[in-house]
Amino acid sequence: MIALEEEIEPALLIAPSRPLVVHSDLAVRAAVGAPAAAEALATWRREGARLIAPDLWAGEAVAALRRSVAQKVLTRAEGKGALARLFALGIESVPVDLPLARRAFDWAERLGQPRGQEAFYVALAERERTALWTANRRLALRAREAGAAWVRHLGEAAPS
C-alpha cells in the first residue's frame, strides 16, 4: 500500500488537452500541500491535461477546509491560504445539467451511496471518457467494483 505522502508517478490515461476529472478531495490535499497530490496535479497540467470537476467540487472543497479549521487541523490563516491555492489549481468547473444528474443518480445507487455527490465525479468521467482521480481509496474501490474501471486512486502505482 502506497501512502499518499509518498511520491508516485501519476499516469494521465488520456491524451494531452483532453479532460481529466479531479475529485475535490485530491484538490484539497494539493491545496494544503500534500506532496503526492500537488505533484500529480502539476504533472497533469505540465502534460497538457484539462483538469475538470463537476461544479459542486468548490463547495465540497470549501467545506473540507472549513472542517479542518473547525477541528483545529489547520489554523484560520492556513485554511484561507489553502483556499486561495485551491482556486489557483486551474480546475475547470463543469456545470451540472440534467443528463449528468441522471447518470449521477444511477451511479449513486450502484455505489450504494444515499447522497450523490461522489457519483457526479464518476458520471462526469464516464461522459468525458476519461479517468477520475481521487484521494478516496474507498470511492475508487467501490466504483471499480461497480464497473467504473476509469476511477483511480492517487495512491495506486501508475498503470503501464
C-alpha positions as YAML, in Angstrom:
chain: A
units: angstrom
residues:
- id: 1
  name: MET
  ca: [0.00, 0.00, 0.00]
- id: 2
  name: ILE
  ca: [1.42, 3.39, -1.02]
- id: 3
  name: ALA
  ca: [0.85, 6.26, 1.38]
- id: 4
  name: LEU
  ca: [-0.46, 9.50, -0.10]
- id: 5
  name: GLU
  ca: [2.61, 11.34, 1.05]
- id: 6
  name: GLU
  ca: [4.92, 9.06, -0.93]
- id: 7
  name: GLU
  ca: [5.97, 10.14, -4.37]
- id: 8
  name: ILE
  ca: [4.20, 8.43, -7.22]
- id: 9
  name: GLU
  ca: [4.36, 8.82, -10.95]
- id: 10
  name: PRO
  ca: [0.79, 9.68, -11.93]
- id: 11
  name: ALA
  ca: [-0.43, 8.35, -15.26]
- id: 12
  name: LEU
  ca: [-2.59, 10.56, -17.42]
- id: 13
  name: LEU
  ca: [-4.56, 7.77, -19.08]
- id: 14
  name: ILE
  ca: [-5.56, 10.46, -21.60]
- id: 15
  name: ALA
  ca: [-4.06, 12.36, -24.50]
- id: 16
  name: PRO
  ca: [-2.82, 15.92, -23.89]
- id: 17
  name: SER
  ca: [-5.54, 18.61, -23.99]
- id: 18
  name: ARG
  ca: [-8.25, 16.06, -23.20]
- id: 19
  name: PRO
  ca: [-10.02, 16.40, -19.87]
- id: 20
  name: LEU
  ca: [-9.09, 14.64, -16.66]
- id: 21
  name: VAL
  ca: [-11.63, 14.62, -13.81]
- id: 22
  name: VAL
  ca: [-10.21, 15.55, -10.41]
- id: 23
  name: HIS
  ca: [-12.12, 14.81, -7.20]
- id: 24
  name: SER
  ca: [-12.40, 17.62, -4.67]
- id: 25
  name: ASP
  ca: [-10.54, 15.56, -2.04]
- id: 26
  name: LEU
  ca: [-7.47, 15.40, -4.27]
- id: 27
  name: ALA
  ca: [-7.68, 19.16, -4.92]
- id: 28
  name: VAL
  ca: [-7.92, 19.88, -1.19]
- id: 29
  name: ARG
  ca: [-4.90, 17.71, -0.46]
- id: 30
  name: ALA
  ca: [-2.92, 19.57, -3.12]
- id: 31
  name: ALA
  ca: [-4.04, 22.93, -1.71]
- id: 32
  name: VAL
  ca: [-2.87, 22.03, 1.80]
- id: 33
  name: GLY
  ca: [0.48, 20.85, 0.46]
- id: 34
  name: ALA
  ca: [0.24, 17.04, 0.35]
- id: 35
  name: PRO
  ca: [3.20, 16.19, -1.91]
- id: 36
  name: ALA
  ca: [1.65, 13.35, -3.93]
- id: 37
  name: ALA
  ca: [-1.50, 15.33, -4.73]
- id: 38
  name: ALA
  ca: [0.38, 18.51, -5.60]
- id: 39
  name: GLU
  ca: [2.83, 16.62, -7.82]
- id: 40
  name: ALA
  ca: [0.05, 14.73, -9.60]
- id: 41
  name: LEU
  ca: [-1.80, 17.94, -10.46]
- id: 42
  name: ALA
  ca: [1.41, 19.67, -11.55]
- id: 43
  name: THR
  ca: [2.36, 16.72, -13.76]
- id: 44
  name: TRP
  ca: [-1.06, 16.57, -15.40]
- id: 45
  name: ARG
  ca: [-1.02, 20.32, -16.09]
- id: 46
  name: ARG
  ca: [2.52, 20.11, -17.48]
- id: 47
  name: GLU
  ca: [1.43, 17.31, -19.80]
- id: 48
  name: GLY
  ca: [-1.44, 19.40, -21.10]
- id: 49
  name: ALA
  ca: [-4.41, 17.83, -19.33]
- id: 50
  name: ARG
  ca: [-7.51, 19.95, -18.89]
- id: 51
  name: LEU
  ca: [-8.41, 19.45, -15.21]
- id: 52
  name: ILE
  ca: [-12.17, 19.39, -14.70]
- id: 53
  name: ALA
  ca: [-14.70, 18.66, -11.95]
- id: 54
  name: PRO
  ca: [-18.46, 19.00, -11.57]
- id: 55
  name: ASP
  ca: [-19.21, 22.48, -10.27]
- id: 56
  name: LEU
  ca: [-20.11, 21.12, -6.84]
- id: 57
  name: TRP
  ca: [-16.38, 20.49, -6.27]
- id: 58
  name: ALA
  ca: [-15.76, 24.01, -4.95]
- id: 59
  name: GLY
  ca: [-18.44, 23.76, -2.27]
- id: 60
  name: GLU
  ca: [-17.15, 20.37, -1.17]
- id: 61
  name: ALA
  ca: [-13.58, 21.68, -1.05]
- id: 62
  name: VAL
  ca: [-14.51, 24.76, 0.96]
- id: 63
  name: ALA
  ca: [-16.48, 22.56, 3.38]
- id: 64
  name: ALA
  ca: [-13.46, 20.27, 3.82]
- id: 65
  name: LEU
  ca: [-11.13, 23.20, 4.51]
- id: 66
  name: ARG
  ca: [-13.62, 24.76, 6.91]
- id: 67
  name: ARG
  ca: [-13.99, 21.43, 8.73]
- id: 68
  name: SER
  ca: [-10.19, 21.23, 9.06]
- id: 69
  name: VAL
  ca: [-10.13, 24.71, 10.60]
- id: 70
  name: ALA
  ca: [-13.02, 23.91, 12.96]
- id: 71
  name: GLN
  ca: [-11.25, 20.72, 14.06]
- id: 72
  name: LYS
  ca: [-8.03, 22.70, 14.55]
- id: 73
  name: VAL
  ca: [-6.15, 20.64, 11.96]
- id: 74
  name: LEU
  ca: [-5.46, 23.93, 10.17]
- id: 75
  name: THR
  ca: [-5.32, 27.45, 11.56]
- id: 76
  name: ARG
  ca: [-7.71, 30.00, 10.09]
- id: 77
  name: ALA
  ca: [-4.81, 31.58, 8.19]
- id: 78
  name: GLU
  ca: [-3.73, 28.18, 6.83]
- id: 79
  name: GLY
  ca: [-7.30, 27.50, 5.76]
- id: 80
  name: LYS
  ca: [-7.55, 30.84, 3.95]
- id: 81
  name: GLY
  ca: [-4.18, 30.23, 2.27]
- id: 82
  name: ALA
  ca: [-5.27, 26.77, 1.17]
- id: 83
  name: LEU
  ca: [-8.49, 28.27, -0.18]
- id: 84
  name: ALA
  ca: [-6.50, 30.68, -2.38]
- id: 85
  name: ARG
  ca: [-4.24, 27.83, -3.57]
- id: 86
  name: LEU
  ca: [-7.30, 25.69, -4.26]
- id: 87
  name: PHE
  ca: [-8.63, 28.17, -6.79]
- id: 88
  name: ALA
  ca: [-5.16, 28.58, -8.32]
- id: 89
  name: LEU
  ca: [-5.01, 24.87, -9.22]
- id: 90
  name: GLY
  ca: [-6.68, 25.54, -12.55]
- id: 91
  name: ILE
  ca: [-9.57, 23.12, -12.14]
- id: 92
  name: GLU
  ca: [-12.37, 23.99, -14.53]
- id: 93
  name: SER
  ca: [-15.89, 23.75, -13.08]
- id: 94
  name: VAL
  ca: [-18.29, 21.87, -15.33]
- id: 95
  name: PRO
  ca: [-21.94, 22.87, -14.88]
- id: 96
  name: VAL
  ca: [-24.23, 20.10, -13.73]
- id: 97
  name: ASP
  ca: [-27.05, 19.51, -16.18]
- id: 98
  name: LEU
  ca: [-29.99, 17.10, -16.15]
- id: 99
  name: PRO
  ca: [-28.27, 14.31, -18.15]
- id: 100
  name: LEU
  ca: [-25.25, 14.41, -15.82]
- id: 101
  name: ALA
  ca: [-27.53, 14.48, -12.75]
- id: 102
  name: ARG
  ca: [-29.40, 11.44, -14.07]
- id: 103
  name: ARG
  ca: [-26.17, 9.49, -14.54]
- id: 104
  name: ALA
  ca: [-25.01, 10.59, -11.07]
- id: 105
  name: PHE
  ca: [-28.32, 9.40, -9.63]
- id: 106
  name: ASP
  ca: [-27.76, 5.99, -11.24]
- id: 107
  name: TRP
  ca: [-24.11, 5.85, -10.14]
- id: 108
  name: ALA
  ca: [-25.03, 6.77, -6.55]
- id: 109
  name: GLU
  ca: [-27.35, 3.77, -6.50]
- id: 110
  name: ARG
  ca: [-24.69, 1.47, -7.98]
- id: 111
  name: LEU
  ca: [-22.13, 2.77, -5.47]
- id: 112
  name: GLY
  ca: [-24.53, 2.28, -2.56]
- id: 113
  name: GLN
  ca: [-24.46, 5.96, -1.66]
- id: 114
  name: PRO
  ca: [-27.53, 7.58, -0.09]
- id: 115
  name: ARG
  ca: [-26.19, 11.00, -1.17]
- id: 116
  name: GLY
  ca: [-24.94, 11.51, -4.68]
- id: 117
  name: GLN
  ca: [-22.04, 13.96, -4.55]
- id: 118
  name: GLU
  ca: [-19.26, 11.50, -5.35]
- id: 119
  name: ALA
  ca: [-21.35, 9.95, -8.10]
- id: 120
  name: PHE
  ca: [-21.19, 13.23, -10.04]
- id: 121
  name: TYR
  ca: [-17.43, 12.79, -10.48]
- id: 122
  name: VAL
  ca: [-17.88, 9.21, -11.70]
- id: 123
  name: ALA
  ca: [-20.64, 10.27, -14.10]
- id: 124
  name: LEU
  ca: [-18.60, 13.20, -15.44]
- id: 125
  name: ALA
  ca: [-15.57, 10.99, -16.11]
- id: 126
  name: GLU
  ca: [-17.84, 8.47, -17.80]
- id: 127
  name: ARG
  ca: [-19.39, 11.16, -20.01]
- id: 128
  name: GLU
  ca: [-15.99, 12.62, -20.92]
- id: 129
  name: ARG
  ca: [-14.50, 9.14, -21.45]
- id: 130
  name: THR
  ca: [-11.56, 9.88, -19.22]
- id: 131
  name: ALA
  ca: [-10.11, 8.97, -15.84]
- id: 132
  name: LEU
  ca: [-11.33, 10.22, -12.49]
- id: 133
  name: TRP
  ca: [-8.53, 10.60, -9.96]
- id: 134
  name: THR
  ca: [-9.38, 10.70, -6.26]
- id: 135
  name: ALA
  ca: [-7.62, 10.56, -2.91]
- id: 136
  name: ASN
  ca: [-10.56, 8.48, -1.62]
- id: 137
  name: ARG
  ca: [-9.45, 4.84, -1.74]
- id: 138
  name: ARG
  ca: [-12.91, 3.62, -0.77]
- id: 139
  name: LEU
  ca: [-14.58, 5.52, -3.62]
- id: 140
  name: ALA
  ca: [-12.07, 4.15, -6.15]
- id: 141
  name: LEU
  ca: [-12.58, 0.60, -4.93]
- id: 142
  name: ARG
  ca: [-16.38, 0.81, -4.86]
- id: 143
  name: ALA
  ca: [-16.52, 2.47, -8.26]
- id: 144
  name: ARG
  ca: [-14.35, -0.20, -9.87]
- id: 145
  name: GLU
  ca: [-16.39, -2.93, -8.21]
- id: 146
  name: ALA
  ca: [-19.48, -1.28, -9.76]
- id: 147
  name: GLY
  ca: [-17.88, -1.30, -13.22]
- id: 148
  name: ALA
  ca: [-16.19, 2.11, -13.36]
- id: 149
  name: ALA
  ca: [-12.67, 0.97, -14.28]
- id: 150
  name: TRP
  ca: [-11.74, 4.58, -15.07]
- id: 151
  name: VAL
  ca: [-11.74, 5.61, -11.39]
- id: 152
  name: ARG
  ca: [-8.22, 5.71, -9.99]
- id: 153
  name: HIS
  ca: [-6.84, 6.26, -6.50]
- id: 154
  name: LEU
  ca: [-3.90, 8.61, -6.09]
- id: 155
  name: GLY
  ca: [-2.00, 6.04, -4.04]
- id: 156
  name: GLU
  ca: [-2.01, 3.48, -6.84]
- id: 157
  name: ALA
  ca: [1.08, 2.86, -8.88]
- id: 158
  name: ALA
  ca: [0.79, 4.22, -12.40]
- id: 159
  name: PRO
  ca: [-0.59, 1.56, -14.74]
- id: 160
  name: SER
  ca: [1.68, 0.55, -17.57]
...
